[in-house]
Amino acid sequence: MLRQFITQISRVGRRLQLPMITQSRLASDLDKTEYTTPGEIVDYDDPPHLPVPEYPVRPDEPLETRKQRLLYQSRKRGMLENDLLLSTFVAKHLKDFNAEQTAEYDQLINGVSNDWDIFYWATDTKPTPPQFDTEIMRLLKEHVKNHEKVQRIRQPDL
C-alpha cells in the first residue's frame, strides 16, 4: 500500500514538474539582447607584465625560401578571416614582390603580436599605425575591398 502511494506521488510530481521545466526552456523566453553583436569593438590593452617575444630576424634567408615561408604563414594564421584574406593576397601578389616588399610583408604578418590588428587595419576598421602603413598594407587594403567581387570562401590551391 505504501509503495502504491509513493508511486502515485512520484507520478503526480513528474506531471507537475515537467511542464515547468519545458516551459522555462522555450526559445521565445530567451533574452535576445544577449545574442546581438555589439555596436563597437571593445579592445583591451595588453598588460605590461606580459612581454611579447621578438620575432627572429633572418637576414641571410634566400628570397625564394622567405616567400615559401610567408606563403605557409599566410595560410596558417589561427583565425579563418586572416587565413582567407592573406592566403588569397599572397596567391595574387607574392610572386611579384621584390626583396624589399617581401621584407615589408614579413614584418607586417610577423611583427604584429595580434592577428586581429592586421584584420582591423586591412578592413579599415581601425587606423593603421605609421610603422605598418606601407605599400604592402595599401595593396592588402585594396585586396580586401575586392573590387572584382571574387568569392573568397576557401584558400587557393598550393
N, C-alpha and C positions, 0 to 999 in steps of 0.2 A: 504494500500500500504506500509506504513511504517512497519507494522507488518510482511509482506512478506519479506521485505528487511532484517529485523533483523533475521528472521528465516533462510534465506539463508546464512547470515554471520555466524550465530552460527553453521550451518551445515558445512560450509567450515572450520571454526575454529576447530571443532571437528575432521574433517578429517585430518587437518594439524597437530594437536597436538597429536592425538592418536598414529601414528607411532613413534613419538619421545619418548613418554612415554614407549611404549612396547620395543623399541629398547634399551633404557637405562637399562632395567631390565633383559636382556638376561643373562643367566648363563655364556656364553662364554666371556662376557665383564668383569666379576668379576676378581679381582686380586687374584690369587690363593695363593700367598705368605702369605696372612693374615690368612689362614686356616691351615697352616702347623704346626707341632709340633716343638717347639724349640729344638735345639741340646743339650742344657744343662739345668739343673734345676736352676731356679732362686729362691734363698732362702733369705728372708729378716730377719734380726734380729728383735726380738720384742723390742719395745721401752721400756726404763727403767721405765717410769711412769705408766706402766700397770702391776701391781703385779699379779702373778699367785697365786690363792688360794692354800693353802696347803691341800693335801688330808688327811682326818682324819685317824689316826692310830686306828686300832681296836684290841688291844692286847688280849681281853677276848673273841673274836669271836670263836665259835667252828669250828673245821676244816671242817665238813660237810656243815655248814652254809656258810663258806667262799667259799667253792668250788661251791655251788649253786649260790652265788652272782657272782663269777667270770665267771661261765657259762653264766649267763644272760648278764653281762657286755661285754663278748667277742662277743656276738651276736648283741649287740646294740651299735656299736661304732660311728655311724653317717657317716661313709663312707663305701661304699659297699666293697671296696678292703680289708679293715681290717676285716669287718664282715665275709667275706668268709675265709680269712686266719686264723683268730683267732678262729672262731667257729669250723672249721674243726680240728685245732690244739688241742683245748680243748676236743673235742669229742674223739680224739685219745689218749691224754696223761694225762688229768687232773685226771682221776680216779686212776692213779698210782702214783701221786705226794704225797710226804710226806709233813709234815707241813712246813719245810724249803723251799722246792721247790714251794709250794703253795704261800708262802710269797714272794718269788722272782718274781713269775708270777704276783702277785697282785701289787708289786712295779713297774713292767715293764709296765703294761697296765694302772695303775692309777697314777703313779708318773711322767709320761711324760705329758707335757701340750699340745703337738701337736701330733695328731694321724699320721700325715704324717711322722714324725720322726720314729715312730715304723715301718711304711711301708718301708721307705728307708733303715733302718738298717736291717730289715728282708730280704730284697731283695738285700742286699749288694750294694745298690746304693750310700750310704754314710757310712763312718766308724762309728761303734758303739762306743759311749763313754765308758770309762772303768767302770763306775758305773752300766751300763746296759749290759756289756759284760759278761754274766753269763752262767751257764749251760743251763738255760731255753732259753736264746737267741740263743745259739748254736742249741738247739733242734728245735726252731722255724725256724732258717735258713735252717736246713735240711728238715724240713717240707715244706718250701716254694719251695725248689728245686724240690720237687715232683718226686723223682726217680721212684715211682711206676706208674707214669702217670695217676693219678686218676683225673677224671673230677671234678672240684670244681665250679660248676655253681650255686649251691644253698647251703644253710646251711643244716647241718644234722638235722634229726628229733630229737625232745627232748625225 
